[in-house]
Structures are given as C-alpha cells and as structure tokens.
Amino acid sequence: MSLEDLGFGEFFKAKINKSDFRDFLLARVVAEHKGLYRVKNPSEEFLAKITGKQIFEAVNREDYPAVGDWVLITKLDNEQAVIEKVLPRQTIIKRRFGDKNRQGEKSDIQIIATNIDVGFVIESVDRDYSLNRFERYFSILEDGGVKGAIILNKIDLLLNEEKENKLREIKDRFPDTDIIMTSIIGDNGLAELKKYIQPGQTYCFLGSSGVGKSSLINKLLGREMIKTGEISLSTERGKHTTTARQMYFLDNGGIVIDNPGIREVGLANVGGGIGNFFEEITSLGQKCKYTDCTHIHEPGCAVIEAVKTGKIEEAQYNNYLNLKREADYYELDDLAKKEKDRSFGKFLKQAKKDFKRLDY
C-alpha cells in the first residue's frame, strides 16, 4: 500500500514540507473513538491522541482531527502515536446538531468527515424517501466542496413501474446528479456502484439510520466487516448499529467511510452552499427588480414568476426558502455569539484594570 492508495493526492503534496518527513510520520485518520484516533500509513496503524497544546489552542470542533484528515504523527511504543499537526483540508462535510447545549447556547457544529471526493446521499424507499432531504444534504456537500451523488436503496420493495416513477422524479429535481439504484437482495445495482468507485478516491456514505449504508459497504468489501442489525419483522427495517465513523479500503482501491445514522441534517454556515446548489434560483434572482429581493413577496421577482409559470417546482422553491431561512438564522446566531464574546472580553479587560486600581 502507498500513500496514494490512502488518498494522498496532489493537493496534499503541495501542503507539506519535505522537512516534515524527517521529523514526523505522515498518516491518515481512519477512525475516531471518544477523543482517540486510529491513524494509518502505508505500513502501520496506530492508536493516536492529540497534544495538550492542540487542546488548549483549539477554538472549536474544526480545530480537532476528524476522519479523513491527513496528520503528522510522532510514533510511540506499543503501536501508539501522538498527532502533532493536521494538514489543511481539501474538502469538509459538517453539520449543525442539537438545539441547545446545557449552558443554554444554541447548537454546535459536528465534523462528519474531511477530504472527501464524493458524498453518497442514501435514502431507502421504505424509510425516509424525500427530495427535500436530498437537497438539504447537497447544500452541505456543496458548501464543503464535495461532489454529491444519490443512492436509492432497497429498490427490491418496488415494482418496475414504481422504480421508473421514482427515478424520473429524482432526475427531474436533480438533472445533473449521478443516481444509483441498489438493493442487497439480489445485489441489484452493486456492479454499477463498484464501477463508480475509483481507486484512491474517498467516498462518504450519508443517510438516516436503517437506510442500509453499512450493508452496502459490506457488499462492496465482499465480507461482513461492519456489524448490522437483524431485520425487524414488525417494521421490515434493519436495526442500525454503526456507532462511530470508520474508513474502509476496498479491493479495487476505493476508500469508503461509514457513518452513524443522521437523524437531523442541520445546516452549518452553508449560505454559499445553498446559493451554489440552487443555481437556477440564484441565477434568476439576479433578474429581480430589487437587488435585496427575498423572493417571497416583492413585485418584479423573477423567482416568484418562474414558480408561477412552472419553470421552478413549487416544492423545490419552498424547500429553498426553508433552507435559506434556517441558514440565515444560524448566521445571525453565530454573529450574536461573537458579539457576546467580544463584549465579555471587554468586560474582563476593564475588570482587570479596575482591580489593579484598588487600594488595599
């Protein structure tokens, strides 16, 4: 195995100094477990931790390593290592999760994976099929610089006519997106999926619990490496058992990442991602009468006119408004947090000055 087999491409070669190789080993984060990381280089695998300095200097979750990262490590005894530095990321997939934490603040950011070439958004026909959900995922992928593709799983549950209708519906909404229809029953679509995955490229499987992500990866691996739950007779759904992100290496050279099921796909600073993904709406918005048009009620709005004439689907338009409203809300929330931090910093600075003036 070489660094290229682990996904090390030209982008990362340009980000590393040759002198670093004299002092550190280069590895990739392949799993994360409660503050510990499994890292891998072409010849060895280590259980690694970050330094106290990194923890002290970290401002947010993005400052910590994540699955997919390239890192410089110092090798210790007993197959252990210390992560000294995280290389710049080419792409990132992140989401906002939770409504409020214990201190009453708003939700936090979660890094799903980094340095991903393609994000497979998986939905199953029997569980959470939704075109709007696809758009939500794609907005996140677009913002992180990741190409999105669709896997519609468990198609064995559909009649041929139903499959054709579903495929047509998806293509109408996402005309430029690759779509693969699969089922582990009879291995439907597995050959197409294997052919799609290229050597040295990294693919992240995203979707809700029980849509079949782990089962598909097991099929790609050709063996049961990921534990999956039995099928429930009452719901005819598999129980989701993946609890941590894990990277796997396929025989054809492709790299895949399994993820725990995502219940809520919260947007994380993806204003640009929404604008880029909803390109048609964004382009039409430039023709609106007002430059600050919200595309909701203004006269002379080109977007509203396109919805009325059927050029843009009403469902897509409504989902765009919902996602934009959510992204704008969190952007304002983040600005409020920063202002609060600045105000508190000024308070502390003034308090220190006042304390020095006290005469005991």
N, C-alpha and C positions, 0 to 999 in steps of 0.2 A: 504493500500500500504506500502511496506517495501523498504529499501534501495536496496535490491536485485531486486525488481520489477523495480527500476530505472536504473538497470545495474551495481550495485556496486558488484564487484566480488573479488576474492582472490588477484588479482594484486593490487587493490587499498587498500584493508585491510592491506596489508604489507607496504604501503607507508604512513600511517597515524599514528600519535602518539595518544595514548589514552588520553593524557593530552589535546590535541586539542579539544576534545569533551566537556571539562569543560569550555573552553573559547569561542568556536565558534560553529556554527551550520554547518552541512555538507549538501551540496545541489549540484544539477547538473544544468548546463546551458542548458536551453531548447529552448532559442531563443535569437537573438541579433538584436538590433534596434538602429543604429546610436550612438554607444557609451554607450547605456544602455543594460542591460541584464535581461532576465527573468530567474530566478532560481527556482528550485523546490526541496523540500524534501518530505518525505513520508506524511506529514500532511499539509504543507503550500506551497504557491507560492509567490515570491517576485519580485519586480522590483529593480534591483541592479545596482550599479556603482562601479568602482574600485577606489582605493585611489590615491591621488595626488602623493604619493611616488612611487606607481607602474608605473604611467605615466612617472615620472621623470627618473626612473631606467630602463625603457623599452628600449631595443636596436633595436628591430624590431617587426614586427607584431606577431611573435610567442610568444612574452612575454605577450601578452594580452589574456584574456579569449576567448574561442570560443565555439560554440555549441557542446555539448558532454562532455565538461570539468567537472571534479569534483572540487568544490571550497569550501573553508571555508569562512563563512559569519558571519557578526555581524548584528543582527536583529535590525531594527529601527521601528519607529511608522508608521502607515498608510501603512502597507504591503510593506515597503521598506527595503533595506538592503545594506550593503557595503561588497564587495568581498575583503577579506583580503589576500587570498592566493589561488593559483591554484595548485592542486595536479599534480604530474608527470603524463605524458600521456602514455597510453599503446600503442596506435596507433594514426596516424595522416594522414589526407588527405589534401594536399596542392598543389597549382598550381601557376604558374607564369602568371601574366596578364598584359596587356598593353605593348606597345613598348617603350615608353619613357614618363617620367613624365614632369611636367612643367619646372623643372630645367635642363632638357636635359639628365638626367640619364636614365639608362636602366630600364626595367620593374621591378615590385615589386612582393612580394610573398603574396598570399592570402590563409588563412587557411579556408578550406571548412568545415571540421568537425573533431572532435577528438574522441578517444576511441570508434572506430567503429569496429564491428566484421566482417561485410560483406558489401562490396560496390556493389550495384546493378548498373551495367552499362546498361542503357536503350537506345535502338535505335528503331525507328519505321520504318516499311518497306516503308513508303511513304515519308520519310523526309531526313534522313541523314545516311542511312544504309552504313556502311563502316567497313570492317575488320581492316583496319589500325587504325581507330579511337578507336576501341575496344582495340587494342594493346597500344595505347597512354594512355588510361585510366588505363589499367592494369599495365603499368610501374609505374605510380604514386601510385597506390594502393600497389604494391609490395614494393616500396621504403618506404611506411609508415607502413608496416606490416599488411596490411588489405587484407583479402581474397576477391577476385573478383568473381562475378557471372554475367551472361548475362540475360537480359530480352529483348526479341524481341517482340515489341508491335504492335498492330493494324494488327494482322495476319488475321483478317476478310477480309482484302483487297486482300488476296492471294488465289489462287486456291490451292487445296490439293497438286498437283504436285509441284507448286511453293514453298509451305511451306516445303515440303520434300527436295527440292533442297537447300533452304536457310539453313535448319537445317544441312544438310550434309556439306555444305560449311563452316559453323561455326565450326562444330565438327572437320573437317579436320585441321583447323587452330588452334583450341583450344581444343584439345582432353581431357584435364583434367579439363575443366571448366564446372561448372553447367550451364545449359541453360534452361530457362523457356520461353515458347511462350504464349503470352497473348493478350487479347482484351476485352475491357469493353463492346463491343457489344456481347451479349450472354454470358458474363462472362467467356470467354474461358481462361483456364489456371489459373483462380483465386483460385480455390481449391488447385492446386499444389503450388501456391505462398504462400497461407496461411499456408499450411503444412510445407513449407520450413522455415518459420519464427518461431524461437523458443523463449520461454519465457525468459525474462531477457537479451536477446541479442539485440544489436543495429545495425540497417541496414540503410545505407545511399543511397538515390536514386540520381544517377548522370546521366546527359544527357543534350542534347541541349533543347532549348525552343520548346515546342509544341510536344514533343515525348510522352506525356501522363503520366508523373510522378505523378502529383497531382491527376489526375483522378484515377489512380491505387490505390493511398493511400486512396482516398475517398471510393473506393470499399472495401479496407481492413478494414477501420473504420466502414463501414456499414452506413455512413451518410455523407452528404456534408459539411464537416468541412473546406475544402480548396476551395476557390473560383476558378473556372476555366472559361475560356472564351468560348463563343459560337463557333460553327463550322462555318468557313468561307465557303460560297457557292462557291466562286471562286477558292479557294485553297484546300478545303475539309480538312483543318487543324484547330485544336483548337488554339485559341489565348492564349499564356502563360501569367499567371497573378501572379505567385509567385514572390514576391519581396524580401523576407527575409527567412533565414533558420529557420526552425521550427521543433521541435521534437513532435511526437505524440505517444500515448500509445494505443496499440491495445487490444481488449478484451481477446485475447489469451495470453497476457503477453509480446508480442513482442514490440520492440521500433523502430520506423522508423523516418527518417529525410528527409523532403522535401527541395529541393534546387532550387534557381533560375536557369534558363537555362544557361548553359556554352557555350558560342559561340566559344571560342578558348581554347583548352586544352594545355596550356603552361607547359612545364616541369620545375620542381623546384628542382634542385640539386638531380636528380634521376639517376645518373650514376649507382649506385648499383642496383636500381630497374630495369633498363634496362637489366643489366647483369643477374640478377636473373630470370626475366621473360622470356627472350630469352635464356633459359638454354641450349637448344640444340646447338645454335650457339656459346655460351660461352664455352661449353664443347669441341666442335670441334676446337675452337680457340686454345686450349691447344696443339693440334697436329700440328699446323702450324710450318713451318720451322723457322720463326723468332718470338721471344717472344713478340716483339712490333708490330706484324702484324696488319695492319689496315683492312684487309680483303677486300681490294679494288683492288690492282694491284700486290701484291707481289707474286713471284714464290713460289711454295710449300705451298700455302694457302689451308688448309683443308676446310675452309668455302666456298671459291670460287669453289672448286672441288665438294662439296656437292650440290651447286646450279646447276652446270653443269650436274650432274647426276640425278637431280630431287629429291634428298633426302631432300633438303630445297626448299620451294617455292620461286620463284624469287620475287614475290610481298612482301613476308614476309622479305626476305633478304634486299630489297630496303627500306622497312619501318624501319628495324633495323638500317640501315646506316643513314637514315634521323634523327631518334630519337637520335642516338648516337652523330651525328654531332651537333644537337641542344643542347644536354646536355653538351657536351664538350665546346661549345661556351659560354654558360651561366656560366660554371665553371670558365673559363678563365676571363669572365667579372667580376665575383664576386671577384676573386683574384686581378684583376686590381683595383677594388673599395677599397679593403682592403689596397693595396699598396698606393693608393691615400690618404686614411685616415691616414695611418702611416706617409706619407711624410708631410701632412698638420699638423699633431700633432707635428712633429719635428720642423716645421717652427714656430708654435706658441710658443713652448718651447724656441727656440732660440730668438724669438722676445721679449719674456718677459725678458730674460737675458740682451738683448741689451738695453731694455727700462730702466732697473734698473741702467745701467751704465751711462745713460745720465746725464749730469751735468747742472742743471738749475741755 
